[in-house]
Amino acid sequence: MAKQNNTNVLTEEFLMDLFYTCMSNDYILAVVVQHIRTDYLPDRDFIALFKAIRKYYDEYQKAPSYSILRQMVDDKRSVANLLQDIYESANIIETEQILEQIENYIKQVRFQKIYKEVGELYNKSGHEEASKKLVEYSDWAQQFSLRSSEFVDVIDTFSIRFKENRQKHNATNRMAPITRFYIDELDARNDGRDLRTQLTCFMAPTGVGKSHIARWVGKCACQIDGLNVLHFQLEGSKEEVVNAYSASLVGCSTFRYETGTLRDADFAKMEAMLNEVSGKLFVKSYPKFNSHVSTIDIRNGIHDFKKRYGINPDLVIVDSIDLLIDASGRKYSENGERHKRIAVANDLKDLAADEQVWMVVTYQSTIENREWLNDEKNVLTEFNTAEAKGLARPLTHLITLNQSDRERKEHTMRLFVAKSRFFEKGEPFRIATDYDHEIFYDRVRTMNINKAGV
């Protein structure tokens, strides 16, 4: 590609990401059309592509798709090749991050031009005129910003804010609905209601399977519905949860996966199966004995994930909220633990709404009385939390896992909806599990035991 005689250029790597982002983000494209000039660009191919994008935007006031752009530049082979490279290798950059980079670059370019002009003015007109030019730049640089400001000029930002609002509205409408727990009875009760912005808690005694159900929801959301899942693990090792997820995705034994004893032929089929998965599944694990993870860390983790990968999570899992502290930083006494748990739940409820995600969390019940648990007429409710009903108030759903010694041997349990904001709680219902293959909900066995009335 032929280079321009211009030292003030954006790097090609950033430009490729920028142009790729412009194809899906009308707001960023509006900013680029308004503020980027052709002399900022490194060569004729980038200039030709930029002019094509700008021409389409000026005519239709929206971003062109890849196929439309390809048609527009198809007669210029080198430009078409550049567009192909962008489509195949570039990444979408998060809005605030890309605005910051564009803003810094424009300031840098203006400064370099002013620096050159100041030198020429100093030689021609002396110190006073040169100083005025520097002051003008300084005033401009302090006021210029592409990002949100504490003070908003309503008139000057009218058009750009409208485009930003349209982009946000369109982005919200493009969000895939989240409607399933991936357990048939719960899905029937939910009846297609969107779970995005909701807070769901699975509660169980120790050893029953609250981590299993959290991973089951995460695995199915990614594999079946193509959703992006971000899992925060606060207990156990990173290897444990990652290996369990890996086994769950292909329905194999966790032990066989951990020890590398799967047959090569079977492993090749598993790899081929995962190539068909359109969703993303990421795990962030905290040190086992880290007792200072807060809801602020969860929020920052979501934002770091969005910045690093350029995608928004649809489902966020926290296993488990017993180990979280709230955002206030307040130190609670032993008697104040209930207030801390309620504050954590309120923080996560707000975070689910702010980030437009379904927040799924786990919690350990306080009852360990085996005699009471072995009576299969009993089920855990909100009164089996350390906070009594306080913890349940911020929750959309509180679903408990109940298992007697007999059920443990038979690999079954009873689920009970202790709270639901949008559907009736109903009666407890029995499901079958297959933990050997990381399957929380064994649909076939569940149907069989319910037909038999076990």
C-alpha positions as a Markdown table, in Angstrom:
| # | Residue | x | y | z |
|---|---|---|---|---|
| 1 | Met | 0.0 | 0.0 | 0.0 |
| 2 | Ala | 1.4 | 3.4 | -1.0 |
| 3 | Lys | 2.3 | 5.6 | 1.9 |
| 4 | Gln | 1.4 | 9.3 | 2.3 |
| 5 | Asn | 4.1 | 11.8 | 3.2 |
| 6 | Asn | 2.6 | 12.3 | 6.6 |
| 7 | Thr | 4.0 | 11.6 | 10.0 |
| 8 | Asn | 0.7 | 12.1 | 11.8 |
| 9 | Val | -0.9 | 8.8 | 11.2 |
| 10 | Leu | -3.1 | 6.3 | 13.2 |
| 11 | Thr | -1.5 | 2.9 | 13.4 |
| 12 | Glu | -2.8 | 0.4 | 10.9 |
| 13 | Glu | -3.8 | -2.1 | 13.6 |
| 14 | Phe | -5.9 | 0.5 | 15.4 |
| 15 | Leu | -7.5 | 1.7 | 12.1 |
| 16 | Met | -8.5 | -1.8 | 11.2 |
| 17 | Asp | -10.3 | -2.2 | 14.6 |
| 18 | Leu | -11.8 | 1.2 | 14.2 |
| 19 | Phe | -13.2 | 0.6 | 10.8 |
| 20 | Tyr | -14.5 | -2.8 | 11.8 |
| 21 | Thr | -16.2 | -1.2 | 14.8 |
| 22 | Cys | -17.7 | 1.5 | 12.5 |
| 23 | Met | -19.5 | -1.3 | 10.5 |
| 24 | Ser | -21.6 | -2.1 | 13.6 |
| 25 | Asn | -21.7 | 1.0 | 15.7 |
| 26 | Asp | -23.5 | 4.0 | 14.1 |
| 27 | Tyr | -22.4 | 6.3 | 17.0 |
| 28 | Ile | -18.7 | 5.6 | 16.6 |
| 29 | Leu | -19.1 | 6.0 | 12.8 |
| 30 | Ala | -20.7 | 9.5 | 13.4 |
| 31 | Val | -17.8 | 10.5 | 15.5 |
| 32 | Val | -15.3 | 9.2 | 13.0 |
| 33 | Val | -17.0 | 11.0 | 10.0 |
| 34 | Gln | -17.1 | 14.2 | 12.0 |
| 35 | His | -13.5 | 14.2 | 13.4 |
| 36 | Ile | -11.2 | 12.1 | 11.3 |
| 37 | Arg | -9.7 | 13.7 | 8.2 |
| 38 | Thr | -8.1 | 12.0 | 5.2 |
| 39 | Asp | -4.7 | 13.5 | 6.1 |
| 40 | Tyr | -4.8 | 11.5 | 9.4 |
| 41 | Leu | -4.7 | 8.2 | 7.4 |
| 42 | Pro | -1.6 | 6.3 | 6.5 |
| 43 | Asp | -2.1 | 5.5 | 2.8 |
| 44 | Arg | -4.3 | 5.6 | -0.3 |
| 45 | Asp | -6.1 | 2.3 | 0.5 |
| 46 | Phe | -7.2 | 3.5 | 3.9 |
| 47 | Ile | -8.3 | 6.8 | 2.5 |
| 48 | Ala | -10.3 | 5.1 | -0.3 |
| 49 | Leu | -12.0 | 2.8 | 2.3 |
| 50 | Phe | -12.7 | 5.8 | 4.6 |
| 51 | Lys | -14.2 | 7.8 | 1.7 |
| 52 | Ala | -16.5 | 4.8 | 0.9 |
| 53 | Ile | -17.7 | 4.5 | 4.5 |
| 54 | Arg | -18.2 | 8.3 | 4.7 |
| 55 | Lys | -20.1 | 8.4 | 1.4 |
| 56 | Tyr | -22.5 | 5.7 | 2.5 |
| 57 | Tyr | -23.0 | 7.3 | 6.0 |
| 58 | Asp | -23.7 | 10.7 | 4.4 |
| 59 | Glu | -26.3 | 9.2 | 2.2 |
| 60 | Tyr | -28.0 | 6.8 | 4.6 |
| 61 | Gln | -27.1 | 8.0 | 8.0 |
| 62 | Lys | -26.2 | 4.5 | 9.2 |
| 63 | Ala | -23.2 | 2.1 | 9.0 |
| 64 | Pro | -22.6 | 0.1 | 5.9 |
| 65 | Ser | -22.4 | -3.7 | 6.1 |
| 66 | Tyr | -19.3 | -5.6 | 5.0 |
| 67 | Ser | -21.1 | -6.8 | 1.8 |
| 68 | Ile | -22.1 | -3.3 | 0.8 |
| 69 | Leu | -18.6 | -1.9 | 1.4 |
| 70 | Arg | -17.2 | -4.8 | -0.6 |
| 71 | Gln | -19.5 | -3.9 | -3.5 |
| 72 | Met | -18.4 | -0.2 | -3.3 |
| 73 | Val | -14.7 | -0.9 | -3.4 |
| 74 | Asp | -14.7 | -4.1 | -5.6 |
| 75 | Asp | -13.1 | -2.3 | -8.5 |
| 76 | Lys | -10.1 | -1.3 | -6.4 |
| 77 | Arg | -8.3 | -4.6 | -5.7 |
| 78 | Ser | -5.9 | -3.4 | -3.0 |
| 79 | Val | -8.8 | -1.6 | -1.1 |
| 80 | Ala | -10.9 | -4.8 | -1.4 |
| 81 | Asn | -8.0 | -6.8 | 0.0 |
| 82 | Leu | -7.7 | -4.3 | 2.9 |
| 83 | Leu | -11.4 | -4.6 | 3.7 |
| 84 | Gln | -11.1 | -8.4 | 3.6 |
| 85 | Asp | -8.2 | -8.3 | 6.1 |
| 86 | Ile | -10.3 | -6.1 | 8.4 |
| 87 | Tyr | -13.2 | -8.4 | 8.2 |
| 88 | Glu | -11.1 | -11.5 | 9.0 |
| 89 | Ser | -8.7 | -10.2 | 11.7 |
| 90 | Ala | -10.0 | -7.0 | 13.3 |
| 91 | Asn | -11.9 | -6.7 | 16.6 |
| 92 | Ile | -14.8 | -4.6 | 17.8 |
| 93 | Ile | -13.6 | -2.1 | 20.5 |
| 94 | Glu | -15.8 | -1.0 | 23.4 |
| 95 | Thr | -17.3 | 2.4 | 22.9 |
| 96 | Glu | -15.6 | 4.3 | 25.7 |
| 97 | Gln | -12.2 | 2.8 | 25.0 |
| 98 | Ile | -12.3 | 3.7 | 21.3 |
| 99 | Leu | -13.5 | 7.2 | 22.0 |
| 100 | Glu | -10.6 | 7.7 | 24.4 |
| 101 | Gln | -8.1 | 6.6 | 21.8 |
| 102 | Ile | -9.6 | 8.8 | 19.0 |
| 103 | Glu | -9.7 | 11.7 | 21.4 |
| 104 | Asn | -6.1 | 11.3 | 22.4 |
| 105 | Tyr | -5.0 | 10.9 | 18.8 |
| 106 | Ile | -6.8 | 14.1 | 17.6 |
| 107 | Lys | -5.2 | 16.1 | 20.4 |
| 108 | Gln | -1.8 | 14.6 | 19.5 |
| 109 | Val | -2.2 | 15.5 | 15.8 |
| 110 | Arg | -3.4 | 19.1 | 16.6 |
| 111 | Phe | -0.4 | 19.5 | 19.0 |
| 112 | Gln | 2.1 | 18.4 | 16.4 |
| 113 | Lys | 0.6 | 20.9 | 13.8 |
| 114 | Ile | 0.5 | 23.7 | 16.4 |
| 115 | Tyr | 4.1 | 22.9 | 17.4 |
| 116 | Lys | 5.1 | 23.3 | 13.7 |
| 117 | Glu | 3.1 | 26.5 | 13.3 |
| 118 | Val | 4.5 | 28.0 | 16.5 |
| 119 | Gly | 8.0 | 27.6 | 15.3 |
| 120 | Glu | 7.2 | 29.3 | 12.0 |
| 121 | Leu | 5.4 | 32.2 | 13.8 |
| 122 | Tyr | 8.2 | 32.6 | 16.2 |
| 123 | Asn | 10.6 | 33.1 | 13.3 |
| 124 | Lys | 8.3 | 35.5 | 11.5 |
| 125 | Ser | 6.4 | 37.4 | 14.2 |
| 126 | Gly | 8.3 | 36.8 | 17.4 |
| 127 | His | 7.5 | 35.4 | 20.8 |
| 128 | Glu | 4.1 | 37.1 | 21.4 |
| 129 | Glu | 2.3 | 35.7 | 18.4 |
| 130 | Ala | 3.8 | 32.2 | 19.0 |
| 131 | Ser | 2.6 | 32.3 | 22.6 |
| 132 | Lys | -0.9 | 33.2 | 21.6 |
| 133 | Lys | -1.0 | 30.2 | 19.3 |
| 134 | Leu | 0.0 | 27.9 | 22.2 |
| 135 | Val | -2.6 | 29.4 | 24.5 |
| 136 | Glu | -5.3 | 28.8 | 21.8 |
| 137 | Tyr | -4.3 | 25.2 | 21.6 |
| 138 | Ser | -4.2 | 24.8 | 25.4 |
| 139 | Asp | -7.8 | 26.2 | 25.7 |
| 140 | Trp | -9.0 | 24.0 | 22.9 |
| 141 | Ala | -7.4 | 20.8 | 24.4 |
| 142 | Gln | -9.0 | 21.5 | 27.8 |
| 143 | Gln | -12.5 | 21.8 | 26.3 |
| 144 | Phe | -12.3 | 19.1 | 23.6 |
| 145 | Ser | -13.7 | 15.7 | 24.6 |
| 146 | Leu | -15.5 | 12.9 | 22.8 |
| 147 | Arg | -16.5 | 11.2 | 26.0 |
| 148 | Ser | -19.1 | 12.1 | 28.6 |
| 149 | Ser | -18.6 | 15.4 | 30.4 |
| 150 | Glu | -19.8 | 16.7 | 33.7 |
| 151 | Phe | -21.1 | 19.7 | 31.8 |
| 152 | Val | -23.0 | 19.0 | 28.6 |
| 153 | Asp | -23.5 | 21.6 | 25.8 |
| 154 | Val | -27.0 | 20.6 | 24.9 |
| 155 | Ile | -27.1 | 22.5 | 21.5 |
| 156 | Asp | -23.7 | 21.6 | 20.2 |
| 157 | Thr | -24.0 | 17.9 | 21.2 |
| 158 | Phe | -27.6 | 17.6 | 20.0 |
| 159 | Ser | -26.8 | 15.5 | 16.9 |
| 160 | Ile | -24.1 | 13.4 | 18.3 |
| 161 | Arg | -26.2 | 12.5 | 21.4 |
| 162 | Phe | -29.1 | 11.5 | 19.2 |
| 163 | Lys | -26.9 | 9.1 | 17.3 |
| 164 | Glu | -25.5 | 7.8 | 20.6 |
| 165 | Asn | -29.1 | 7.2 | 21.9 |
| 166 | Arg | -30.0 | 5.4 | 18.7 |
| 167 | Gln | -27.0 | 3.2 | 19.0 |
| 168 | Lys | -27.8 | 2.3 | 22.6 |
| 169 | His | -31.4 | 1.6 | 21.7 |
| 170 | Asn | -30.4 | -0.6 | 18.8 |
| 171 | Ala | -27.8 | -2.4 | 20.9 |
| 172 | Thr | -30.5 | -3.2 | 23.5 |
| 173 | Asn | -32.9 | -4.5 | 20.9 |
| 174 | Arg | -30.2 | -6.7 | 19.5 |
| 175 | Met | -29.6 | -8.4 | 22.8 |
| 176 | Ala | -30.6 | -12.0 | 22.7 |
| 177 | Pro | -33.5 | -12.8 | 25.1 |
| 178 | Ile | -32.5 | -15.1 | 28.0 |
| 179 | Thr | -35.5 | -17.2 | 28.8 |
| 180 | Arg | -34.3 | -20.6 | 30.0 |
| 181 | Phe | -33.1 | -22.3 | 33.2 |
| 182 | Tyr | -32.3 | -25.4 | 31.1 |
| 183 | Ile | -34.5 | -27.5 | 33.4 |
| 184 | Asp | -37.8 | -28.3 | 31.8 |
| 185 | Glu | -40.1 | -27.7 | 34.8 |
| 186 | Leu | -38.5 | -24.3 | 35.6 |
| 187 | Asp | -38.7 | -23.4 | 31.9 |
| 188 | Ala | -42.4 | -24.2 | 31.8 |
| 189 | Arg | -43.1 | -22.1 | 34.8 |
| 190 | Asn | -41.0 | -19.2 | 33.5 |
| 191 | Asp | -43.0 | -19.4 | 30.3 |
| 192 | Gly | -40.5 | -17.4 | 28.1 |
| 193 | Arg | -40.0 | -14.4 | 30.4 |
| 194 | Asp | -36.8 | -12.6 | 29.8 |
| 195 | Leu | -34.3 | -13.2 | 32.6 |
| 196 | Arg | -31.9 | -10.4 | 31.6 |
| 197 | Thr | -31.5 | -7.9 | 34.5 |
| 198 | Gln | -32.8 | -10.5 | 37.0 |
| 199 | Leu | -31.0 | -12.0 | 40.0 |
| 200 | Thr | -31.4 | -15.7 | 40.6 |
| 201 | Cys | -30.0 | -17.6 | 43.6 |
| 202 | Phe | -29.6 | -21.4 | 43.9 |
| 203 | Met | -29.3 | -22.4 | 47.5 |
| 204 | Ala | -28.3 | -25.9 | 48.9 |
| 205 | Pro | -26.6 | -27.6 | 51.8 |
| 206 | Thr | -23.0 | -28.3 | 51.4 |
| 207 | Gly | -22.2 | -31.1 | 48.9 |
| 208 | Val | -25.6 | -31.3 | 47.2 |
| 209 | Gly | -24.7 | -29.5 | 44.0 |
| 210 | Lys | -25.1 | -25.7 | 44.0 |
| 211 | Ser | -21.9 | -25.3 | 41.9 |
| 212 | His | -23.1 | -28.1 | 39.6 |
| 213 | Ile | -26.4 | -26.3 | 38.8 |
| 214 | Ala | -24.5 | -23.0 | 38.3 |
| 215 | Arg | -22.2 | -24.6 | 35.8 |
| 216 | Trp | -25.1 | -26.4 | 34.1 |
| 217 | Val | -26.9 | -23.1 | 33.5 |
| 218 | Gly | -23.6 | -21.5 | 32.2 |
| 219 | Lys | -22.7 | -24.4 | 29.9 |
| 220 | Cys | -26.2 | -24.7 | 28.4 |
| 221 | Ala | -26.5 | -20.9 | 27.9 |
| 222 | Cys | -23.3 | -20.9 | 25.9 |
| 223 | Gln | -23.7 | -24.2 | 24.1 |
| 224 | Ile | -27.4 | -24.3 | 23.3 |
| 225 | Asp | -28.4 | -20.6 | 23.0 |
| 226 | Gly | -25.0 | -19.1 | 21.9 |
| 227 | Leu | -24.9 | -16.7 | 24.9 |
| 228 | Asn | -21.7 | -15.1 | 26.3 |
| 229 | Val | -21.1 | -16.4 | 29.9 |
| 230 | Leu | -18.7 | -14.9 | 32.5 |
| 231 | His | -18.2 | -17.1 | 35.5 |
| 232 | Phe | -16.6 | -15.8 | 38.7 |
| 233 | Gln | -15.3 | -18.6 | 40.9 |
| 234 | Leu | -14.8 | -17.6 | 44.6 |
| 235 | Glu | -14.2 | -21.1 | 46.0 |
| 236 | Gly | -12.1 | -24.1 | 44.8 |
| 237 | Ser | -9.3 | -23.9 | 42.3 |
| 238 | Lys | -9.4 | -22.5 | 38.8 |
| 239 | Glu | -8.4 | -25.9 | 37.3 |
| 240 | Glu | -11.4 | -27.6 | 39.1 |
| 241 | Val | -14.0 | -25.3 | 37.6 |
| 242 | Val | -12.4 | -25.1 | 34.1 |
| 243 | Asn | -12.0 | -28.9 | 33.9 |
| 244 | Ala | -15.6 | -29.4 | 35.1 |
| 245 | Tyr | -16.9 | -27.0 | 32.4 |
| 246 | Ser | -14.8 | -28.7 | 29.8 |
| 247 | Ala | -16.2 | -32.1 | 30.7 |
| 248 | Ser | -19.7 | -30.8 | 30.8 |
| 249 | Leu | -19.5 | -29.3 | 27.3 |
| 250 | Val | -18.8 | -32.7 | 25.8 |
| 251 | Gly | -20.5 | -34.9 | 28.4 |
| 252 | Cys | -17.4 | -36.8 | 29.4 |
| 253 | Ser | -16.0 | -37.8 | 32.8 |
| 254 | Thr | -14.1 | -35.0 | 34.5 |
| 255 | Phe | -11.6 | -37.5 | 35.7 |
| 256 | Arg | -10.8 | -38.6 | 32.2 |
| 257 | Tyr | -10.5 | -35.1 | 31.0 |
| 258 | Glu | -8.2 | -34.1 | 33.9 |
| 259 | Thr | -5.9 | -37.0 | 33.5 |
| 260 | Gly | -5.8 | -36.8 | 29.7 |
| 261 | Thr | -7.0 | -40.4 | 29.3 |
| 262 | Leu | -9.7 | -39.8 | 26.7 |
| 263 | Arg | -9.3 | -41.8 | 23.5 |
| 264 | Asp | -7.8 | -39.7 | 20.6 |
| 265 | Ala | -10.8 | -40.6 | 18.4 |
| 266 | Asp | -13.3 | -39.5 | 21.0 |
| 267 | Phe | -11.3 | -36.3 | 21.7 |
| 268 | Ala | -11.3 | -35.4 | 18.0 |
| 269 | Lys | -15.1 | -35.7 | 17.9 |
| 270 | Met | -15.3 | -33.5 | 21.0 |
| 271 | Glu | -13.2 | -30.8 | 19.4 |
| 272 | Ala | -15.4 | -30.9 | 16.3 |
| 273 | Met | -18.5 | -30.6 | 18.5 |
| 274 | Leu | -17.1 | -27.5 | 20.2 |
| 275 | Asn | -16.3 | -25.8 | 16.9 |
| 276 | Glu | -20.1 | -25.5 | 16.4 |
| 277 | Val | -20.6 | -23.6 | 19.6 |
| 278 | Ser | -21.3 | -19.9 | 18.9 |
| 279 | Gly | -21.3 | -18.6 | 22.5 |
| 280 | Lys | -18.4 | -17.8 | 24.7 |
| 281 | Leu | -17.6 | -19.2 | 28.1 |
| 282 | Phe | -15.0 | -17.5 | 30.3 |
| 283 | Val | -13.9 | -18.2 | 33.9 |
| 284 | Lys | -12.2 | -15.8 | 36.4 |
| 285 | Ser | -11.1 | -17.5 | 39.6 |
| 286 | Tyr | -10.0 | -15.8 | 42.8 |
| 287 | Pro | -7.4 | -17.3 | 45.2 |
| 288 | Lys | -8.9 | -20.0 | 47.4 |
| 289 | Phe | -8.2 | -18.2 | 50.6 |
| 290 | Asn | -9.0 | -14.7 | 49.3 |
| 291 | Ser | -11.6 | -13.4 | 51.7 |
| 292 | His | -11.7 | -9.8 | 50.4 |
| 293 | Val | -13.5 | -10.1 | 47.0 |
| 294 | Ser | -16.2 | -7.5 | 46.8 |
| 295 | Thr | -19.1 | -6.7 | 44.5 |
| 296 | Ile | -16.8 | -3.9 | 43.2 |
| 297 | Asp | -14.4 | -6.6 | 42.0 |
| 298 | Ile | -17.2 | -8.3 | 40.2 |
| 299 | Arg | -18.2 | -5.0 | 38.5 |
| 300 | Asn | -14.6 | -4.3 | 37.6 |
| 301 | Gly | -14.2 | -7.8 | 36.3 |
| 302 | Ile | -17.2 | -7.4 | 34.0 |
| 303 | His | -15.8 | -4.1 | 32.7 |
| 304 | Asp | -12.3 | -5.5 | 32.2 |
| 305 | Phe | -13.8 | -8.4 | 30.3 |
| 306 | Lys | -15.8 | -6.1 | 28.0 |
| 307 | Lys | -12.7 | -4.0 | 27.3 |
| 308 | Arg | -10.4 | -6.9 | 26.7 |
| 309 | Tyr | -12.6 | -9.0 | 24.4 |
| 310 | Gly | -15.0 | -6.4 | 23.0 |
| 311 | Ile | -18.1 | -8.5 | 23.8 |
| 312 | Asn | -20.8 | -8.0 | 26.5 |
| 313 | Pro | -21.6 | -11.0 | 28.8 |
| 314 | Asp | -25.2 | -12.1 | 28.7 |
| 315 | Leu | -25.0 | -14.3 | 31.8 |
| 316 | Val | -22.8 | -13.6 | 34.9 |
| 317 | Ile | -22.4 | -16.4 | 37.5 |
| 318 | Val | -20.9 | -15.9 | 41.0 |
| 319 | Asp | -20.1 | -19.0 | 42.9 |
| 320 | Ser | -20.6 | -18.3 | 45.7 |
| 321 | Ile | -21.9 | -15.1 | 47.3 |
| 322 | Asp | -21.2 | -16.4 | 50.8 |
| 323 | Leu | -17.6 | -15.3 | 50.1 |
| 324 | Leu | -18.4 | -11.8 | 48.8 |
| 325 | Ile | -18.4 | -8.5 | 50.6 |
| 326 | Asp | -20.4 | -5.5 | 49.6 |
| 327 | Ala | -19.2 | -2.3 | 47.9 |
| 328 | Ser | -19.4 | -0.1 | 51.0 |
| 329 | Gly | -16.1 | -1.4 | 52.4 |
| 330 | Arg | -17.8 | -1.5 | 55.8 |
| 331 | Lys | -16.4 | -4.0 | 58.4 |
| 332 | Tyr | -19.3 | -5.9 | 59.9 |
| 333 | Ser | -19.3 | -7.5 | 63.4 |
| 334 | Glu | -20.2 | -11.2 | 63.7 |
| 335 | Asn | -23.8 | -10.2 | 64.5 |
| 336 | Gly | -23.8 | -7.9 | 61.4 |
| 337 | Glu | -23.1 | -10.7 | 58.9 |
| 338 | Arg | -26.8 | -10.8 | 57.9 |
| 339 | His | -26.6 | -7.1 | 56.9 |
| 340 | Lys | -23.5 | -7.8 | 54.8 |
| 341 | Arg | -25.2 | -10.6 | 52.9 |
| 342 | Ile | -28.3 | -8.5 | 52.2 |
| 343 | Ala | -26.0 | -5.6 | 51.0 |
| 344 | Val | -24.2 | -8.0 | 48.7 |
| 345 | Ala | -27.5 | -9.2 | 47.2 |
| 346 | Asn | -28.6 | -5.6 | 46.7 |
| 347 | Asp | -25.3 | -4.7 | 45.0 |
| 348 | Leu | -25.7 | -7.7 | 42.6 |
| 349 | Lys | -29.3 | -6.9 | 41.8 |
| 350 | Asp | -28.2 | -3.3 | 40.8 |
| 351 | Leu | -25.3 | -4.7 | 38.8 |
| 352 | Ala | -27.5 | -7.0 | 36.8 |
| 353 | Ala | -29.7 | -4.1 | 35.8 |
| 354 | Asp | -26.8 | -1.8 | 35.1 |
| 355 | Glu | -24.9 | -4.3 | 32.9 |
| 356 | Gln | -28.1 | -5.8 | 31.3 |
| 357 | Val | -27.1 | -9.4 | 32.3 |
| 358 | Trp | -28.8 | -12.3 | 34.0 |
| 359 | Met | -27.0 | -12.6 | 37.3 |
| 360 | Val | -26.9 | -16.2 | 38.7 |
| 361 | Val | -25.5 | -16.8 | 42.2 |
| 362 | Thr | -25.1 | -19.7 | 44.6 |
| 363 | Tyr | -25.5 | -19.7 | 48.4 |
| 364 | Gln | -25.0 | -22.3 | 51.1 |
| 365 | Ser | -28.0 | -22.9 | 53.4 |
| 366 | Thr | -27.5 | -22.8 | 57.2 |
| 367 | Ile | -29.2 | -26.0 | 58.1 |
| 368 | Glu | -27.1 | -29.2 | 58.3 |
| 369 | Asn | -29.5 | -31.3 | 60.4 |
| 370 | Arg | -29.4 | -34.6 | 58.5 |
| 371 | Glu | -32.6 | -35.9 | 60.2 |
| 372 | Trp | -34.5 | -32.9 | 59.0 |
| 373 | Leu | -33.0 | -33.1 | 55.5 |
| 374 | Asn | -33.7 | -36.8 | 55.3 |
| 375 | Asp | -37.5 | -36.1 | 55.7 |
| 376 | Glu | -38.4 | -35.7 | 52.1 |
| 377 | Lys | -41.5 | -33.7 | 53.0 |
| 378 | Asn | -39.2 | -30.9 | 54.1 |
| 379 | Val | -37.7 | -28.3 | 51.6 |
| 380 | Leu | -35.4 | -25.4 | 52.2 |
| 381 | Thr | -36.9 | -21.9 | 52.0 |
| 382 | Glu | -35.7 | -18.3 | 52.6 |
| 383 | Phe | -35.9 | -19.0 | 56.3 |
| 384 | Asn | -33.0 | -21.4 | 55.9 |
| 385 | Thr | -30.6 | -18.5 | 55.1 |
| 386 | Ala | -28.6 | -16.8 | 57.8 |
| 387 | Glu | -30.5 | -13.6 | 56.9 |
| 388 | Ala | -34.0 | -15.1 | 57.1 |
| 389 | Lys | -36.2 | -13.3 | 54.6 |
| 390 | Gly | -33.8 | -10.4 | 54.2 |
| 391 | Leu | -31.7 | -12.1 | 51.6 |
| 392 | Ala | -34.6 | -13.1 | 49.5 |
| 393 | Arg | -36.0 | -9.5 | 49.0 |
| 394 | Pro | -33.6 | -8.4 | 46.3 |
| 395 | Leu | -33.8 | -11.8 | 44.5 |
| 396 | Thr | -36.0 | -12.4 | 41.5 |
| 397 | His | -35.8 | -16.2 | 42.2 |
| 398 | Leu | -34.6 | -18.3 | 45.1 |
| 399 | Ile | -34.5 | -21.9 | 44.1 |
| 400 | Thr | -33.4 | -24.5 | 46.6 |
| 401 | Leu | -31.8 | -28.0 | 46.1 |
| 402 | Asn | -33.1 | -30.6 | 48.5 |
| 403 | Gln | -31.6 | -34.1 | 48.9 |
| 404 | Ser | -32.0 | -36.9 | 51.4 |
| 405 | Asp | -29.5 | -39.7 | 51.9 |
| 406 | Arg | -31.7 | -42.0 | 49.9 |
| 407 | Glu | -31.8 | -39.5 | 47.0 |
| 408 | Arg | -28.1 | -39.0 | 47.1 |
| 409 | Lys | -27.6 | -42.7 | 46.5 |
| 410 | Glu | -30.1 | -42.7 | 43.7 |
| 411 | His | -28.6 | -39.5 | 42.1 |
| 412 | Thr | -31.9 | -37.6 | 42.4 |
| 413 | Met | -33.0 | -34.5 | 44.3 |
| 414 | Arg | -36.0 | -32.1 | 44.7 |
| 415 | Leu | -36.0 | -28.6 | 43.5 |
| 416 | Phe | -38.2 | -26.0 | 45.2 |
| 417 | Val | -38.9 | -22.4 | 44.0 |
| 418 | Ala | -38.9 | -20.7 | 47.4 |
| 419 | Lys | -39.4 | -17.3 | 45.7 |
| 420 | Ser | -40.3 | -16.1 | 42.3 |
| 421 | Arg | -41.3 | -12.6 | 41.4 |
| 422 | Phe | -43.0 | -13.5 | 38.1 |
| 423 | Phe | -44.5 | -16.9 | 38.4 |
| 424 | Glu | -46.1 | -19.1 | 41.1 |
| 425 | Lys | -43.8 | -21.1 | 43.3 |
| 426 | Gly | -45.6 | -24.3 | 42.8 |
| 427 | Glu | -44.8 | -27.7 | 44.4 |
| 428 | Pro | -41.3 | -29.2 | 44.8 |
| 429 | Phe | -40.4 | -31.4 | 41.8 |
| 430 | Arg | -37.9 | -34.2 | 41.5 |
| 431 | Ile | -35.0 | -34.4 | 39.0 |
| 432 | Ala | -32.2 | -36.9 | 38.2 |
| 433 | Thr | -28.5 | -36.0 | 38.0 |
| 434 | Asp | -25.4 | -37.5 | 36.4 |
| 435 | Tyr | -22.5 | -35.9 | 38.1 |
| 436 | Asp | -20.1 | -38.5 | 36.7 |
| 437 | His | -20.5 | -36.8 | 33.3 |
| 438 | Glu | -21.0 | -33.3 | 34.7 |
| 439 | Ile | -24.8 | -33.4 | 33.8 |
| 440 | Phe | -26.8 | -31.6 | 36.5 |
| 441 | Tyr | -30.2 | -32.3 | 34.8 |
| 442 | Asp | -30.6 | -35.8 | 33.3 |
| 443 | Arg | -33.7 | -35.3 | 31.2 |
| 444 | Val | -34.3 | -38.9 | 30.3 |
| 445 | Arg | -34.0 | -40.3 | 33.8 |
| 446 | Thr | -36.0 | -37.4 | 35.2 |
| 447 | Met | -38.9 | -38.2 | 32.8 |
| 448 | Asn | -38.7 | -41.9 | 33.8 |
| 449 | Ile | -38.7 | -41.4 | 37.6 |
| 450 | Asn | -41.6 | -39.0 | 37.3 |
| 451 | Lys | -43.6 | -41.4 | 35.2 |
| 452 | Ala | -42.9 | -44.1 | 37.7 |
| 453 | Gly | -43.9 | -41.8 | 40.6 |
| 454 | Val | -40.6 | -42.5 | 42.5 |
